[in-house]
């Protein structure tokens, strides 16, 4: 759902995919090849939200701000399921883990990784390539080349997803019986992508 608020109408590049069950409101700019999943709420009513090219905002994320603030998701930022970004700046090629909370005036430098369920307090700033975890969240070490390569590969899957959604996504009626032969998860024509723990062991 794309909604005007006062004089502000969202600006969304035609290559982005915004799920119909997401809500994008007001002063929001969304760039190329951005994926926004169902349940996401991107509210540019009190301030502005800029989501640059190649970002993804996954299912049930919330992006909002106090009045007069601009929220930035820099190029290729990756916002995991259920995360909340409130009045923050997320640097280029960052990963914000699932159900994390990033509070007001936080600035993440480029290529930071925030662990799942982390809570970053207001006004915190982190230099590029910080690995940040906990509640309250703290930097525990530098992000390695291997970690950022793994993150970038995962984000690339989301960057190709908008085009696939535009081509293949449609509302349908369910089947009433399991077809034969049943396709497995590994047969969906997607490149195999390992979890970080699996990647470290390989």
C-alpha positions in Angstrom: 0.0 0.0 0.0 1.5 3.3 -1.1 0.0 6.3 0.8 0.2 10.1 0.4 0.6 12.1 3.6 -0.2 15.8 3.3 1.7 17.0 0.2 4.1 14.1 0.3 3.8 11.2 -2.1 6.4 8.3 -2.0 8.9 8.2 -4.8 9.7 4.6 -5.8 11.9 3.4 -8.7 10.1 1.1 -11.0 12.6 -1.7 -10.4 11.9 -1.8 -6.7 9.4 -4.3 -5.4 7.1 -3.2 -2.6 4.9 -6.1 -1.3 1.1 -5.1 -1.4 1.0 -5.9 2.4 3.7 -3.4 3.2 2.8 0.2 3.8 4.9 3.1 2.5 3.7 6.5 3.6 4.6 10.1 2.8 8.1 11.5 2.3 9.9 8.3 1.3 12.4 7.9 -1.6 13.1 4.3 -2.6 15.9 3.5 -5.2 16.6 0.8 -7.7 16.3 -2.9 -7.0 15.0 -2.4 -3.5 12.9 -5.2 -1.9 10.3 -4.4 0.8 8.6 -7.4 2.3 5.1 -7.9 3.6 4.3 -6.3 6.9 6.9 -3.6 6.6 5.9 -0.2 7.7 7.9 2.7 6.2 6.4 5.9 7.6 7.6 9.2 6.2 4.9 11.2 8.0 7.0 13.3 10.5 10.3 13.3 8.6 12.0 11.7 5.5 13.2 8.2 4.7 15.7 7.6 2.0 16.4 4.0 0.9 19.2 3.9 -1.6 19.7 1.4 -4.4 20.0 -2.3 -3.7 18.7 -2.2 -0.1 16.2 -4.7 1.4 13.7 -4.1 4.2 12.4 -7.5 5.1 9.1 -8.7 6.6 7.6 -6.8 9.5 10.3 -4.2 9.7 9.5 -0.7 10.9 11.2 2.5 9.8 10.2 5.8 11.4 11.6 8.9 13.2 11.0 11.8 15.5 9.7 15.0 13.7 12.2 16.7 11.4 14.6 13.8 11.1 15.8 12.0 7.9 16.4 8.2 8.1 19.0 7.0 5.7 19.6 3.4 4.5 22.7 3.7 2.3 23.3 1.6 -0.7 22.9 -2.2 -0.2 21.9 -1.9 3.4 20.2 -5.2 4.5 17.5 -4.9 7.2 16.6 -8.4 8.6 13.1 -9.6 9.5 11.3 -7.7 12.2 14.0 -5.0 12.8 13.2 -1.5 13.8 15.1 1.5 12.5 14.0 4.7 14.3 15.7 8.0 13.2 19.0 6.3 12.4 21.6 6.3 9.6 22.6 2.8 8.3 25.8 2.9 6.3 26.5 1.3 2.9 26.5 -2.5 2.8 25.5 -2.9 6.5 23.6 -5.8 7.8 21.1 -5.3 10.6 20.1 -8.7 12.1 16.6 -10.0 12.7 14.5 -8.3 15.4 17.2 -5.7 16.2 16.3 -2.2 17.3 18.4 0.8 16.1 17.4 4.0 18.0 17.4 7.7 17.3 20.5 9.4 15.9 22.5 6.2 15.7 25.0 6.2 12.9 26.4 3.0 11.6 29.5 3.3 9.4 29.8 1.4 6.2 29.9 -2.4 6.3 28.9 -2.8 9.9 27.1 -6.0 11.0 24.5 -5.9 13.9 23.7 -9.2 15.4 20.1 -10.5 15.7 18.1 -9.2 18.7 20.6 -6.4 19.4 19.5 -3.0 20.7 21.6 0.0 19.9 20.9 3.0 22.2 20.1 6.5 20.9 23.1 8.7 19.8 25.6 5.8 19.5 28.0 6.0 16.6 30.1 3.1 15.2 33.0 3.2 12.8 33.0 1.2 9.6 33.2 -2.5 9.8 32.1 -2.8 13.4 30.6 -6.1 14.6 27.9 -5.0 17.1 25.9 -7.3 19.4 23.9 -7.3 22.6 21.4 -5.3 24.7 22.7 -2.7 25.0 24.8 -3.4 21.9 28.5 -3.0 21.9 31.2 -3.4 19.3 33.0 -6.7 19.9 35.4 -6.8 17.0 36.1 -5.8 13.4 34.1 -7.3 10.6 36.5 -9.5 8.6 36.8 -9.6 4.8 35.2 -13.1 4.9 32.2 -11.8 6.9 31.6 -8.9 4.6 31.9 -11.2 1.5 29.3 -13.5 3.0 27.0 -10.6 3.8 27.4 -9.1 0.3 26.6 -12.4 -1.3 23.4 -12.7 0.7 22.4 -9.1 -0.2 22.9 -9.9 -3.9 20.1 -12.5 -3.6 17.8 -9.8 -2.4 19.0 -7.4 -5.1 17.8 -9.9 -7.8 14.6 -10.7 -5.9 12.6 -7.5 -7.0 13.0 -8.4 -10.7 11.9 -12.0 -9.9 9.0 -10.8 -7.9 7.8 -8.5 -10.7 8.0 -11.4 -13.2 6.8 -14.4 -11.1 4.8 -13.2 -8.1 1.0 -13.4 -8.2 -1.9 -14.2 -6.0 -3.2 -17.7 -6.4 -5.5 -20.3 -5.1 -3.9 -23.1 -3.0 -3.6 -26.7 -4.1 -5.6 -29.2 -2.2 -3.2 -32.1 -2.5 0.6 -32.4 -2.6 1.7 -32.8 -6.2 3.9 -35.7 -7.3 6.8 -35.5 -7.4 7.1 -33.0 -4.5 9.8 -30.3 -5.1 12.3 -30.0 -2.3 13.7 -26.7 -0.9 16.9 -27.3 -2.9 15.0 -27.4 -6.2 13.8 -23.8 -6.5 16.5 -22.7 -8.9 18.1 -20.4 -6.3 21.8 -20.4 -5.7 22.8 -22.2 -2.5 23.6 -19.8 0.3 25.0 -21.0 3.6 24.5 -19.6 7.1 27.5 -17.9 8.6 28.2 -20.9 10.9 28.1 -23.2 7.8 30.3 -20.8 5.8 33.0 -20.8 8.6 33.2 -24.6 8.6 33.5 -24.9 4.9 
